[in-house]
Amino acid sequence: MMFSWYFPIFTIKTVLNMKNIYSYFALFLLMILSSCGSDDDPAAVTDTQNPTIPLNLVVSNITETGATLSWEAASDNVGVTGYQLYENGILSETGIPGTSFSVSALMVETEYDFRVTAIDAAGNESNMSNTNSFFTLSTALVFENNLSNMGVFTSALSNLTPAAGVQLYEINSTLFTDYAKKQRLVRLPNGQKMEYNNNNLLPKFPDNTLIAKTFYYNLDETNPSSGQKIIETRVFIKVDGVWIPGNYVWNETQTEATYRETGSIENIDYTDINGTARNINYVIPAKDDCFTCHNNNSETFPIGMKLRSMNFTPSYTNQNQLDHFGTLGILDGVTSSNISLLPDWTDASLDILDRGRAYIDINCAHCHQPGGEVINFDLDFRLETIFEDTGIYVNRGEIEVRTQSNLTTYRMPQIGRSIVHEEAVTMLLEYLEAIE
């Protein structure tokens, strides 16, 4: 009897224990299944993986107020749903569906920095792409009626103080204009540069470049602080790849200069460096006169800013001018070491053969060269032309007589002077004798 009671009791306890074990096992299995099932259930996890950074952000089609930005998606950019654009560090566009975007409503001639990021469906954002910085273009230049509106000078106009962004420059061997002094200035659009043109001649200038040359006399060269007489400011602007000349004539009170296309003769009285009183019938050229010198094969261009003419240390800085421009960020691709130098014809320490060629190059070669205004003498006075091909030797008599003449139709040069350049004639006579 005792055995029969024991067995049922044992059986009941065992069943109860087994139920507990099954419960625990079921709970454990549920936890495992729940954990494993999260790989198949996107809603069961939080996506924290950032997309890969977009690559190679570039800019194109830059205008005055807009540009096109484009970039590359990374090859492993799985799950990317769009892109975000940052302008100068601030989020400006979001949800861009493709890998390009056109920005608009930008400010004229202003620098902008852009970067992009990738985003996915969970809102994760990649790190920033490379930064692309650029300047919007400037509005096409036009000749305003008054020089004060051209942005060349600041403060009182007659102080000839260059405005912000306007750079002084000098040339090593100068063109003669009845002993007038000249201030030379150049202004490039913001963010633009002059570029090396693979030779010693003019660099490549961006559109909307402005070059200005102001002609004036010190009333007393022995005392420059005695004041000055400013006559004209000649201006070149480059618009759509074409150089356009213009001229501003200063008023008597020296408070303004006005745009004018007709020429005139201005009577100038001043005292030269030797204390001698001089009277000059200074000729202001008409607009059409500009094309006589600044033209070759029907293309108009500046003359003075040849790289070899600027390859020296000028008075306004203690650095070679070409290197100085590179430091300022306005000249690219060239240094003083890979450009030749136009000799200074006034430097008596130089070989007379070099001085003579330099003077003839800067004063005569713009007309006397292939494609130039004068085509009936078969002359090529450019410095780079070998001497035997210049025609200087066979025409040395003409050069001697014409440089000493004041006859309007016979003198050389015919435009730009009304008197004889005495110091130059002395040097040229020595030069012509040396080539005999």
C-alpha positions in Angstrom: 0.0 0.0 0.0 2.8 2.3 0.8 4.4 1.8 -2.6 1.2 2.5 -4.4 0.9 5.9 -2.7 4.5 6.8 -3.4 4.4 6.3 -7.1 1.6 8.7 -7.8 3.2 11.4 -5.6 6.5 11.0 -7.5 4.8 11.2 -10.8 2.9 14.4 -10.0 6.1 16.2 -8.8 8.0 15.0 -11.9 5.3 16.4 -14.2 5.3 19.7 -12.4 9.1 20.0 -12.7 8.9 19.1 -16.4 6.4 21.9 -17.0 8.8 24.4 -15.4 11.6 23.1 -17.6 9.4 23.4 -20.7 8.4 26.9 -19.7 11.9 28.0 -19.2 13.0 26.4 -22.5 10.2 28.1 -24.4 11.1 31.5 -22.9 14.7 31.0 -23.9 13.8 29.9 -27.4 11.5 32.9 -27.8 14.4 35.2 -26.8 16.7 33.5 -29.3 14.1 33.7 -32.1 13.4 37.3 -31.3 17.0 38.2 -31.5 17.7 36.4 -34.7 14.5 37.7 -36.3 15.8 41.3 -36.2 18.0 40.7 -39.2 14.9 40.1 -41.3 12.8 42.9 -39.8 14.0 46.4 -40.8 11.6 48.0 -38.3 13.3 46.1 -35.4 16.7 47.9 -35.7 18.0 51.5 -35.9 20.2 52.3 -39.0 23.2 54.3 -37.8 25.5 53.8 -40.8 26.5 57.0 -42.5 26.6 57.0 -46.4 29.9 57.3 -48.1 31.2 60.8 -49.0 30.3 62.1 -52.5 33.4 62.6 -54.7 35.0 65.2 -57.0 32.7 68.2 -56.6 33.3 70.5 -59.6 31.8 73.7 -61.0 31.0 74.7 -64.5 28.9 77.2 -66.5 29.7 80.1 -64.1 27.8 83.3 -64.8 27.2 86.6 -63.0 24.5 85.1 -60.8 24.8 81.3 -61.1 26.8 78.1 -61.7 26.3 74.3 -62.2 27.7 72.0 -59.5 28.3 68.3 -60.2 29.8 65.4 -58.3 30.2 61.6 -58.3 28.4 59.1 -56.1 30.7 56.6 -54.3 30.5 53.1 -55.8 29.5 51.7 -52.4 26.8 54.3 -51.7 24.1 51.8 -51.2 20.8 53.2 -49.8 21.5 56.9 -50.7 18.2 58.7 -51.4 19.6 62.2 -52.2 22.1 64.9 -51.5 22.4 68.1 -49.6 24.2 71.2 -50.7 26.1 73.6 -48.4 26.7 77.2 -49.4 29.5 79.0 -47.5 29.0 76.4 -44.7 25.2 76.7 -44.4 22.8 74.1 -45.7 21.1 75.6 -48.7 19.4 72.7 -50.6 18.3 69.3 -49.4 16.8 66.2 -51.1 18.7 66.8 -54.4 17.8 63.6 -56.3 20.8 63.4 -58.8 24.5 64.3 -58.8 24.2 67.8 -60.3 22.5 71.0 -59.3 22.3 74.5 -60.7 22.6 77.3 -58.2 21.1 80.7 -58.9 20.4 84.1 -57.4 24.1 84.6 -56.5 25.7 88.0 -56.2 27.9 89.4 -59.0 31.7 89.1 -58.8 31.5 87.3 -55.4 33.3 84.3 -54.0 31.3 81.2 -53.0 32.3 77.9 -51.3 30.1 74.8 -51.9 30.2 71.3 -50.5 27.8 68.4 -50.8 26.8 65.4 -48.5 24.8 62.2 -49.2 21.7 61.2 -47.1 19.8 57.9 -46.8 16.3 56.9 -45.9 17.0 56.9 -42.2 18.3 60.5 -42.4 22.0 59.6 -42.0 24.3 62.1 -43.6 27.8 61.5 -45.0 30.8 63.6 -44.3 31.4 66.7 -46.5 32.7 66.4 -50.0 35.7 68.5 -51.2 35.1 72.2 -51.1 34.8 74.0 -54.5 35.4 77.7 -54.4 34.8 80.1 -57.3 33.9 83.7 -58.1 30.8 84.6 -60.0 31.5 86.7 -63.1 31.5 90.4 -63.2 29.0 92.4 -65.2 30.3 93.3 -68.7 32.2 96.6 -68.5 31.0 99.7 -70.3 32.4 103.2 -70.6 30.6 105.4 -68.2 30.4 109.1 -68.9 32.6 110.1 -66.0 35.9 108.5 -65.0 34.8 108.6 -61.3 32.2 106.0 -62.1 34.7 103.5 -63.6 36.1 102.3 -60.3 39.7 103.2 -61.1 40.5 105.8 -58.5 39.3 106.4 -54.9 39.3 109.5 -52.7 39.8 112.8 -54.5 40.2 111.9 -58.1 43.2 114.1 -58.7 45.2 112.2 -56.1 45.3 109.3 -58.6 45.0 106.9 -55.7 44.1 103.4 -57.1 40.8 102.0 -55.9 40.6 98.6 -54.1 41.6 95.8 -56.4 43.4 98.2 -58.9 47.1 97.3 -59.3 49.9 99.7 -60.2 52.4 98.4 -62.8 55.4 99.8 -64.6 57.3 98.9 -67.7 61.1 98.8 -68.0 61.5 100.7 -71.3 58.8 103.4 -72.0 57.1 104.9 -75.0 57.8 108.6 -75.5 54.8 111.1 -75.3 56.2 114.6 -75.3 57.9 114.0 -71.9 54.5 113.4 -70.2 54.6 111.3 -67.1 52.3 108.2 -66.9 50.6 106.2 -64.2 49.8 102.7 -65.3 47.0 100.6 -63.6 45.3 97.3 -64.2 42.2 95.8 -62.6 41.2 92.2 -63.0 37.8 90.8 -62.0 37.7 89.3 -58.5 39.2 85.8 -58.4 40.6 86.1 -62.0 44.3 86.2 -63.1 46.5 87.0 -66.0 47.9 83.8 -67.4 51.2 82.9 -69.1 50.7 82.9 -72.9 53.8 80.7 -73.7 55.9 83.6 -74.8 57.4 86.9 -73.6 54.5 88.9 -75.0 51.1 89.8 -73.6 49.7 87.4 -71.0 46.1 86.1 -71.3 43.7 88.5 -69.7 40.2 87.5 -68.5 37.1 89.2 -69.7 36.3 92.5 -67.9 39.9 93.4 -67.4 40.5 97.1 -67.3 43.8 98.8 -68.1 44.2 102.5 -67.5 47.1 104.9 -68.3 47.0 108.5 -67.0 49.1 111.2 -68.6 50.2 114.2 -66.6 53.0 116.8 -66.1 54.5 118.0 -62.9 54.2 121.8 -63.1 57.8 122.1 -61.9 60.0 119.0 -62.3 62.5 120.5 -59.9 59.9 120.6 -57.2 57.3 117.8 -57.8 55.3 118.9 -54.8 54.3 122.1 -56.6 51.4 120.3 -58.2 50.5 118.6 -61.5 48.4 119.0 -64.6 46.5 115.8 -65.5 45.5 115.7 -69.1 43.9 112.3 -70.0 43.3 108.8 -68.8 43.3 106.2 -71.6 41.3 103.1 -70.8 41.2 99.6 -72.3 38.4 97.2 -71.4 38.1 93.6 -72.5 34.5 92.5 -73.2 33.6 89.1 -74.7 37.2 88.5 -75.8 37.6 91.9 -77.5 39.7 94.9 -76.3 37.8 98.2 -76.6 39.7 101.6 -76.2 38.2 104.7 -74.6 39.6 108.0 -73.4 38.7 110.4 -70.5 39.8 114.0 -70.7 40.3 115.9 -67.4 38.7 119.2 -66.7 40.6 122.4 -65.7 39.7 122.1 -62.0 41.1 118.5 -62.0 38.0 117.2 -60.3 36.6 114.9 -63.1 37.5 113.4 -66.4 34.8 112.9 -69.1 34.6 110.2 -71.8 35.4 111.6 -75.2 36.0 110.1 -78.7 37.3 113.2 -80.5 40.9 114.5 -80.3 42.2 117.9 -79.4 45.4 119.8 -78.7 46.1 121.0 -75.2 48.6 123.7 -74.5 50.8 122.7 -71.5 53.3 124.9 -69.7 55.7 123.4 -67.2 59.3 123.6 -66.0 61.5 120.6 -66.8 64.1 118.9 -64.6 66.8 121.3 -65.8 64.7 124.3 -64.8 63.9 125.2 -68.3 60.4 126.5 -69.1 58.7 124.4 -71.7 55.5 124.8 -73.8 54.0 121.7 -75.2 51.1 121.4 -77.7 50.0 118.1 -76.3 47.9 116.0 -78.7 45.0 114.0 -77.2 44.2 111.3 -79.8 40.8 110.6 -81.2 39.4 107.1 -80.6 40.2 106.1 -84.2 43.8 107.1 -83.7 44.1 104.3 -81.0 43.7 101.7 -83.7 46.8 102.9 -85.6 49.1 101.6 -82.9 46.9 99.1 -81.0 46.0 97.0 -83.9 47.4 94.0 -85.8 45.6 92.1 -88.5 42.4 93.8 -87.4 42.8 92.7 -83.8 43.0 95.4 -81.1 45.2 94.8 -78.1 47.3 96.6 -75.4 51.0 97.3 -76.0 52.8 98.0 -72.8 51.9 95.0 -70.6 54.2 92.5 -72.3 55.7 90.1 -69.8 59.3 91.0 -70.8 58.5 94.7 -70.4 57.4 94.1 -66.8 60.2 91.7 -65.8 62.1 94.0 -63.5 61.9 95.5 -60.0 59.9 98.7 -60.2 60.0 101.7 -57.9 56.8 100.8 -56.0 58.0 97.4 -54.7 61.3 95.7 -53.7 60.4 92.5 -55.6 60.5 91.6 -59.2 57.2 92.8 -60.7 56.2 89.4 -62.2 57.0 87.6 -59.0 55.1 90.3 -57.1 52.0 89.7 -59.3 52.3 86.0 -58.6 52.4 86.8 -54.8 49.3 88.9 -55.2 47.6 86.1 -57.0 46.9 88.1 -60.2 49.4 86.3 -62.5 49.6 82.6 -63.0 52.1 80.2 -64.7 55.1 82.4 -65.0 58.0 83.7 -62.9 60.8 86.2 -63.6 63.2 83.3 -64.2 61.6 82.0 -67.4 60.9 85.4 -69.1 63.4 87.5 -71.0 63.8 91.2 -70.3 63.3 94.2 -72.5 66.4 96.4 -71.9 65.9 99.9 -70.5 67.1 102.1 -73.3 67.9 104.9 -70.9 70.5 102.8 -69.0 73.8 104.0 -70.4 75.6 101.0 -68.8 74.0 98.7 -71.3 75.4 97.8 -74.7 74.3 100.4 -77.3 73.0 97.7 -79.6 70.6 96.5 -76.9 69.5 100.0 -76.1 68.8 100.9 -79.7 66.7 97.7 -80.3 64.8 98.3 -77.1 63.8 101.9 -78.0 62.8 100.9 -81.5 60.8 98.0 -80.2 58.7 100.0 -77.7 58.3 103.1 -79.8 58.0 101.8 -83.4 57.4 98.0 -83.6 53.7 98.1 -83.0 53.3 99.7 -86.5 56.4 98.3 -88.2 55.8 94.5 -88.0 53.8 92.0 -90.1 50.1 92.8 -89.8 50.9 96.3 -88.4 49.6 99.6 -89.7 52.7 100.4 -91.8 53.1 97.7 -94.5 54.9 99.5 -97.4 58.4 99.4 -96.0 58.8 95.7 -95.3 60.0 96.3 -91.8 59.9 94.2 -88.7 61.2 96.2 -85.7 60.2 93.7 -83.0 62.9 92.8 -80.5 62.4 89.1 -81.1 63.2 89.5 -84.9 66.8 88.7 -85.8 68.6 91.9 -86.8 69.1 90.8 -90.4 65.4 90.5 -90.9 64.4 93.8 -89.3 65.2 96.2 -92.1 66.8 98.5 -89.6 70.2 98.5 -91.4 69.0 99.3 -94.9 66.6 102.0 -93.5 69.1 103.6 -91.0 69.1 106.8 -92.9 65.3 107.1 -92.8 65.4 106.3 -89.1 68.0 109.0 -88.4 66.1 111.7 -90.3 62.5 110.8 -89.3 63.3 110.7 -85.5 64.6 114.3 -85.8 61.7 115.6 -87.8 58.6 117.4 -86.6 56.7 117.3 -89.8 53.4 115.7 -89.1 53.4 113.3 -92.0 57.1 112.5 -91.9 58.2 112.3 -88.3 58.6 108.9 -86.6 56.5 108.1 -84.6 53.8 110.2 -86.2 51.3 109.7 -83.3 52.1 110.4 -79.7 54.6 113.2 -80.0 54.8 116.8 -81.2 58.4 117.5 -80.3 61.7 115.7 -80.9 62.8 113.3 -78.2 66.2 114.7 -77.8 67.8 112.2 -75.4 66.5 109.3 -77.6 67.9 110.9 -80.8 71.3 111.2 -79.2 71.2 107.5 -78.2 69.8 106.4 -81.6 72.5 108.2 -83.6 75.1 106.3 -81.5 73.3 103.1 -82.2 73.0 103.7 -86.0 76.7 104.5 -86.1 77.4 101.3 -84.2 75.6 99.1 -86.8 77.5 100.7 -89.8 
